[in-house]
Amino acid sequence: MTRVGFLLNFPLEYKGGINYLNNLFNAVALSGSQEVKIVLFVPNKIDKEYTELFSSVEIIKTSILRRKSILWFLDKVCEKLLRYNPVTELLLKKNRINVLSHSNIVVQDKSIMNVNWIPDFQYKHYPSLWSEKQLADTIKLNSYLIYNSERIILSSHDAFNDLKEDYPELVDKVRVMHFVSQPFHALDSIDLEQSRDQIVKYTNNSRYFYLPNQFWSHKNHSTVFEACKILKERGYDFRLITSGFMEDFRNSDHVNKLVDYVKQNDLQDVVKFLGLIPYEHVFSLNLFSLALINPSHFEGWSSTVEEAKTIGTKVILSDINVHREQNPQGALYFEANNVTELVFQMEKVLSTNESVDKNLINLHHKLVSDTIAFGNEYVKIIKEVTF
């Protein structure tokens, strides 16, 4: 059996990364593969909620991943100076790891293969969102990973096209693997009435759109808020429910400006800021919304769109390549900065009386088959570098 190691070495506020790993691990487990064993290394003082979340894999706690610990500091110094992580490599060898995956480092020990995931190449399209140092560091890291890993996994063909522009000689080591969002526990155990009751405090029984993106500037909340202002002026009764981490590390004023816009335009009764909320509430809000909106200027592969697909929620999406590639059934599109187009699509949804009830049994069957395919694709990539 091949033991595949993952390092939980990114900030836990990065919910997209947490969800990606959880979805991947569940997919491998559901595939039933007896050839791959997932081992997740986590900080030794991690909250219990994360170890419970990753229940399908072997978990090993270590101070090496606890920020500012002595071993973490030593490993980071060596990484910065030598591009070498001696403490981490000893940890992997001790635990008989054959492949290190999705961990943004390259192990020098030739007995351990390296498979790395690059979510996207946003910096090629929106360099202004990055400081000079962030831009240089990210390009340097991606280049190092692409040249030195046995395999590079990308989430979209759109990202593959970006990679081909800069690394045409290395495309043979690249694999595109669309991930699948799997709210299995929710689909298995959901009580529809209880779920509706659970979110009344957010929706006040109003019809609502749902926007669950983090509050980064490229996520483009402002266009949706402007559309809400116009729709309110036209007399529509609805809400826009937003959730997600309300900070933008690249632009400290961004969230304040969004909140001020809502206040200055008397939209407090329409736009609701929930911030971070429990996943089961995210799921229920998604499930019963009139439509999920993703207005983003750029995505690697949108997990919010993918989850809407799995539970049959209508979506209104910015017309970018990745959203077209994700291809949700019946999706409505608008040009990302075109408020008029977005108003038209939201008005179309508000003017219909379609039920948001879903056939969860049929949805579950399709989700299982899609997830098994996702898991098998990953196992195939691991076998390519170890067999």
C-alpha positions as CSV (number, residue, x, y, z in Angstrom):
1,M,0.0,0.0,0.0
2,T,1.2,3.5,-0.9
3,R,1.2,5.9,2.0
4,V,0.4,9.4,0.8
5,G,1.2,12.3,3.1
6,F,-0.4,15.7,3.3
7,L,0.7,18.6,5.4
8,L,-1.9,20.9,6.9
9,N,0.6,23.8,6.6
10,F,-1.6,26.7,5.6
11,P,-3.7,29.1,7.7
12,L,-6.9,27.4,9.0
13,E,-8.9,30.5,7.9
14,Y,-8.3,29.3,4.4
15,K,-11.6,27.4,4.3
16,G,-11.3,26.7,0.5
17,G,-8.1,24.7,1.2
18,I,-9.7,22.9,4.2
19,N,-12.8,22.0,2.0
20,Y,-10.6,20.9,-0.9
21,L,-8.7,18.4,1.3
22,N,-11.8,17.1,3.0
23,N,-13.5,16.5,-0.4
24,L,-10.4,14.8,-1.8
25,F,-10.0,12.5,1.2
26,N,-13.7,11.6,1.2
27,A,-13.4,10.8,-2.6
28,V,-10.5,8.5,-2.1
29,A,-12.3,6.7,0.8
30,L,-15.5,6.3,-1.3
31,S,-13.5,5.0,-4.2
32,G,-12.7,2.0,-2.1
33,S,-9.0,1.9,-3.2
34,Q,-6.9,-0.5,-1.2
35,E,-3.7,0.8,-2.8
36,V,-3.6,4.3,-1.3
37,K,-3.5,5.3,2.4
38,I,-3.9,9.0,3.2
39,V,-1.9,10.3,6.1
40,L,-2.6,13.9,7.2
41,F,0.0,15.7,9.4
42,V,-1.5,18.5,11.5
43,P,-0.3,20.9,14.2
44,N,-0.2,19.3,17.6
45,K,-2.5,21.9,19.1
46,I,-5.1,21.9,16.4
47,D,-8.8,22.4,17.3
48,K,-10.7,19.2,17.7
49,E,-13.2,20.3,15.0
50,Y,-10.5,19.8,12.3
51,T,-9.5,16.3,13.4
52,E,-13.2,15.3,13.5
53,L,-13.6,16.8,10.0
54,F,-10.9,14.6,8.6
55,S,-12.2,11.4,10.0
56,S,-11.6,9.3,6.9
57,V,-7.8,9.5,7.1
58,E,-4.9,8.7,9.5
59,I,-4.0,11.9,11.4
60,I,-0.6,12.5,13.0
61,K,-0.1,15.5,15.2
62,T,3.3,17.3,15.2
63,S,4.9,20.5,16.5
64,I,6.7,20.8,13.2
65,L,3.5,22.3,11.8
66,R,2.7,24.5,14.8
67,R,3.6,28.0,13.8
68,K,6.5,29.6,15.8
69,S,7.5,26.3,17.5
70,I,11.2,25.6,17.6
71,L,11.0,22.8,15.0
72,W,8.7,24.8,12.8
73,F,11.2,27.7,12.9
74,L,14.2,25.5,12.2
75,D,12.4,23.9,9.2
76,K,11.4,27.3,7.8
77,V,15.0,28.7,8.1
78,C,16.3,25.7,6.1
79,E,13.6,26.0,3.6
80,K,14.3,29.7,3.0
81,L,18.1,29.3,2.8
82,L,18.5,25.9,1.2
83,R,15.1,24.9,-0.3
84,Y,15.3,22.0,2.0
85,N,13.0,20.9,4.9
86,P,15.1,18.5,6.9
87,V,12.8,18.2,9.9
88,T,9.8,17.6,7.8
89,E,11.6,14.9,5.7
90,L,12.6,13.1,8.9
91,L,9.0,13.1,10.0
92,L,7.9,11.7,6.6
93,K,10.5,9.0,6.6
94,K,9.7,8.0,10.2
95,N,6.0,7.5,9.2
96,R,6.9,5.6,6.0
97,I,5.5,8.1,3.5
98,N,5.9,7.2,-0.1
99,V,4.4,10.3,-1.7
100,L,4.0,13.9,-0.4
101,S,1.0,15.5,-1.9
102,H,-0.6,19.0,-2.1
103,S,1.9,20.4,0.4
104,N,3.8,23.2,-1.5
105,I,7.2,21.8,-0.8
106,V,9.5,19.4,-2.6
107,V,11.1,16.6,-0.6
108,Q,14.8,16.0,-1.6
109,D,14.8,12.3,-0.5
110,K,14.5,10.4,-3.7
111,S,12.5,7.6,-2.0
112,I,9.6,10.0,-1.6
113,M,7.7,11.3,-4.7
114,N,6.3,14.8,-4.9
115,V,2.8,15.6,-6.2
116,N,1.8,19.3,-5.8
117,W,-1.4,21.1,-6.5
118,I,-1.5,24.7,-7.8
119,P,-5.0,26.1,-7.5
120,D,-4.7,28.8,-10.2
121,F,-2.5,31.5,-11.7
122,Q,-4.4,34.5,-10.6
123,Y,-1.3,36.6,-10.5
124,K,-1.0,36.4,-14.3
125,H,-4.3,38.0,-14.8
126,Y,-4.6,40.4,-11.8
127,P,-1.0,41.2,-10.7
128,S,-2.3,44.5,-9.2
129,L,-3.9,42.4,-6.4
130,W,-0.5,41.4,-5.2
131,S,2.4,43.3,-3.6
132,E,5.7,43.1,-5.5
133,K,7.0,40.7,-2.8
134,Q,3.9,38.5,-2.9
135,L,4.1,38.3,-6.6
136,A,7.7,37.4,-6.7
137,D,7.4,34.8,-3.9
138,T,4.4,33.1,-5.5
139,I,6.0,33.0,-9.0
140,K,9.2,31.6,-7.5
141,L,7.4,29.0,-5.5
142,N,5.2,27.8,-8.4
143,S,8.1,27.6,-10.7
144,Y,10.1,25.5,-8.2
145,L,7.1,23.2,-7.7
146,I,6.5,22.8,-11.4
147,Y,10.1,22.0,-12.2
148,N,10.8,19.7,-9.3
149,S,7.6,17.7,-8.6
150,E,6.9,14.4,-10.3
151,R,3.3,15.5,-11.0
152,I,1.4,18.9,-10.8
153,I,-2.3,18.8,-10.3
154,L,-4.5,21.6,-11.6
155,S,-8.2,22.1,-11.0
156,S,-9.2,23.4,-14.5
157,H,-8.2,23.4,-18.1
158,D,-8.2,27.2,-17.8
159,A,-5.3,27.0,-15.4
160,F,-3.6,24.4,-17.6
161,N,-3.7,27.0,-20.5
162,D,-2.0,29.5,-18.2
163,L,0.7,27.0,-17.2
164,K,1.4,26.1,-20.9
165,E,2.2,29.7,-21.7
166,D,5.1,29.8,-19.2
167,Y,6.2,26.1,-19.0
168,P,5.4,24.5,-22.4
169,E,8.2,22.0,-22.0
170,L,6.7,20.6,-18.7
171,V,3.1,19.9,-19.6
172,D,3.6,16.2,-19.7
173,K,3.8,16.1,-15.9
174,V,0.6,18.1,-15.4
175,R,-2.8,16.5,-14.7
176,V,-6.1,18.4,-14.7
177,M,-8.4,17.0,-11.9
178,H,-11.8,18.7,-11.4
179,F,-12.7,18.4,-7.8
180,V,-16.2,17.5,-6.6
181,S,-17.8,19.0,-3.5
182,Q,-19.5,16.4,-1.3
183,P,-21.9,17.4,1.4
184,F,-22.6,13.7,2.2
185,H,-23.5,14.0,5.8
186,A,-25.9,16.8,4.9
187,L,-27.5,14.9,2.1
188,D,-27.7,11.7,4.1
189,S,-29.2,13.1,7.3
190,I,-30.9,16.3,6.3
191,D,-34.4,17.0,7.7
192,L,-35.8,19.6,5.3
193,E,-38.1,21.3,7.7
194,Q,-35.5,21.4,10.4
195,S,-33.0,22.9,7.9
196,R,-35.5,25.6,6.9
197,D,-36.1,26.4,10.6
198,Q,-32.3,26.6,11.2
199,I,-31.8,29.5,8.8
200,V,-34.9,31.5,9.6
201,K,-32.8,33.8,11.8
202,Y,-30.8,34.7,8.7
203,T,-33.6,34.9,6.1
204,N,-36.6,35.9,8.2
205,N,-38.6,33.7,5.8
206,S,-37.8,36.0,2.9
207,R,-36.9,34.9,-0.6
208,Y,-33.1,35.3,-0.9
209,F,-30.0,35.0,-3.0
210,Y,-26.9,33.5,-1.5
211,L,-23.3,34.8,-1.9
212,P,-20.9,32.7,0.1
213,N,-17.5,34.0,-1.1
214,Q,-14.7,35.3,1.1
215,F,-14.5,39.1,1.1
216,W,-11.5,39.6,-1.2
217,S,-11.6,42.4,-3.7
218,H,-11.5,40.1,-6.8
219,K,-14.6,38.3,-5.5
220,N,-16.6,41.4,-6.7
221,H,-19.3,41.8,-4.0
222,S,-19.7,45.4,-5.0
223,T,-21.4,44.6,-8.3
224,V,-24.0,42.5,-6.5
225,F,-24.7,45.2,-4.0
226,E,-25.2,47.7,-6.7
227,A,-27.7,45.3,-8.4
228,C,-29.5,44.9,-5.1
229,K,-29.9,48.7,-4.8
230,I,-31.5,48.8,-8.3
231,L,-33.8,45.9,-7.6
232,K,-34.9,47.4,-4.3
233,E,-35.7,50.7,-6.1
234,R,-37.9,48.6,-8.5
235,G,-39.9,47.3,-5.6
236,Y,-38.7,43.7,-5.3
237,D,-38.9,42.1,-1.9
238,F,-35.8,39.9,-1.3
239,R,-32.6,39.5,0.6
240,L,-29.0,38.9,-0.3
241,I,-27.4,36.7,2.3
242,T,-23.6,36.8,2.4
243,S,-21.2,34.6,4.4
244,G,-17.4,34.2,4.4
245,F,-14.3,35.5,6.2
246,M,-14.7,39.2,6.3
247,E,-11.1,40.3,5.8
248,D,-8.9,41.0,2.8
249,F,-5.3,40.7,3.7
250,R,-4.3,42.5,0.4
251,N,-6.7,45.5,1.0
252,S,-7.5,46.4,4.6
253,D,-10.2,49.0,3.6
254,H,-12.1,46.7,1.2
255,V,-14.6,45.2,3.7
256,N,-15.3,48.6,5.4
257,K,-16.1,50.1,2.0
258,L,-18.6,47.4,1.3
259,V,-20.3,47.8,4.6
260,D,-20.4,51.5,4.2
261,Y,-22.0,51.2,0.8
262,V,-24.8,49.1,2.3
263,K,-25.4,51.7,5.0
264,Q,-25.2,54.7,2.7
265,N,-27.7,53.2,0.3
266,D,-30.1,52.1,3.0
267,L,-29.7,48.4,2.1
268,Q,-29.4,47.0,5.6
269,D,-32.8,45.3,5.2
270,V,-31.6,43.6,2.0
271,V,-27.9,42.8,2.4
272,K,-27.0,40.6,5.4
273,F,-23.4,40.0,6.5
274,L,-23.1,36.7,8.4
275,G,-19.3,36.3,8.3
276,L,-18.1,32.8,9.2
277,I,-21.0,30.5,10.0
278,P,-21.2,26.7,10.7
279,Y,-21.0,24.5,7.6
280,E,-24.5,23.0,8.1
281,H,-25.9,26.6,7.9
282,V,-23.9,27.2,4.7
283,F,-25.4,24.0,3.3
284,S,-29.0,24.9,4.2
285,L,-28.6,28.5,2.9
286,N,-27.3,27.1,-0.4
287,L,-30.0,24.5,-0.6
288,F,-33.0,26.8,-0.1
289,S,-31.8,30.0,-1.9
290,L,-33.5,31.3,-5.0
291,A,-30.0,31.2,-6.6
292,L,-26.4,31.1,-5.5
293,I,-24.4,34.1,-7.0
294,N,-20.7,34.0,-7.7
295,P,-19.7,37.4,-9.3
296,S,-16.0,36.7,-9.0
297,H,-13.5,38.2,-11.5
298,F,-11.3,35.1,-11.1
299,E,-11.5,31.6,-9.8
300,G,-9.3,28.5,-9.9
301,W,-12.3,26.2,-9.6
302,S,-15.1,27.5,-7.6
303,S,-16.1,25.3,-4.6
304,T,-19.2,27.3,-4.0
305,V,-20.4,26.7,-7.6
306,E,-19.4,23.0,-7.4
307,E,-21.5,22.5,-4.2
308,A,-24.5,24.3,-5.7
309,K,-24.2,21.8,-8.6
310,T,-24.2,18.8,-6.2
311,I,-27.4,20.0,-4.5
312,G,-29.2,21.3,-7.5
313,T,-29.2,25.0,-6.7
314,K,-29.7,27.5,-9.5
315,V,-26.6,29.7,-10.1
316,I,-26.0,33.2,-11.4
317,L,-22.3,33.5,-12.4
318,S,-19.8,35.9,-13.8
319,D,-19.0,35.0,-17.3
320,I,-15.4,33.8,-16.8
321,N,-13.7,30.8,-18.4
322,V,-13.7,28.6,-15.3
323,H,-17.4,29.1,-14.6
324,R,-18.2,28.1,-18.2
325,E,-15.9,25.1,-17.7
326,Q,-17.7,24.1,-14.5
327,N,-20.9,24.2,-16.6
328,P,-23.7,24.1,-14.0
329,Q,-27.0,23.0,-15.5
330,G,-29.2,26.0,-16.3
331,A,-26.6,28.6,-15.2
332,L,-27.3,32.3,-15.8
333,Y,-24.3,34.4,-16.8
334,F,-23.4,38.1,-16.7
335,E,-20.3,40.1,-17.5
336,A,-18.5,40.5,-14.2
337,N,-18.6,44.3,-14.1
338,N,-22.0,44.7,-15.8
339,V,-24.5,45.6,-13.2
340,T,-27.3,45.9,-15.8
341,E,-26.8,42.3,-16.9
342,L,-26.7,41.0,-13.3
343,V,-29.9,42.9,-12.5
344,F,-31.5,41.3,-15.5
345,Q,-30.6,37.8,-14.4
346,M,-31.6,38.4,-10.8
347,E,-34.9,39.9,-11.9
348,K,-35.5,36.8,-14.1
349,V,-35.2,34.6,-11.0
350,L,-37.3,36.9,-8.8
351,S,-40.1,37.0,-11.4
352,T,-40.5,33.2,-11.5
353,N,-42.3,31.1,-8.9
354,E,-40.1,28.0,-9.3
355,S,-39.9,25.8,-6.2
356,V,-36.5,25.4,-4.6
357,D,-37.5,21.9,-3.4
358,K,-35.0,19.2,-4.6
359,N,-35.1,15.5,-5.1
360,L,-32.3,14.8,-2.7
361,I,-32.3,11.0,-3.4
362,N,-31.5,11.6,-7.1
363,L,-28.9,14.2,-6.2
364,H,-27.2,11.9,-3.8
365,H,-26.9,9.1,-6.4
366,K,-25.2,11.4,-8.9
367,L,-23.0,12.8,-6.2
368,V,-21.8,9.4,-5.2
369,S,-20.9,8.5,-8.8
370,D,-19.1,11.8,-9.5
371,T,-17.2,11.5,-6.2
372,I,-16.0,7.9,-6.9
373,A,-14.7,9.2,-10.3
374,F,-12.9,12.0,-8.5
375,G,-11.3,9.6,-6.1
376,N,-10.3,7.1,-8.8
377,E,-8.6,9.9,-10.8
378,Y,-6.5,10.9,-7.8
379,V,-5.5,7.3,-7.1
380,K,-4.5,6.9,-10.8
381,I,-2.2,9.9,-10.5
382,I,-0.5,8.4,-7.4
383,K,-0.1,5.1,-9.1
384,E,1.7,6.9,-12.0
385,V,4.5,8.0,-9.7
386,T,4.8,4.9,-7.6
387,F,4.2,1.8,-9.7
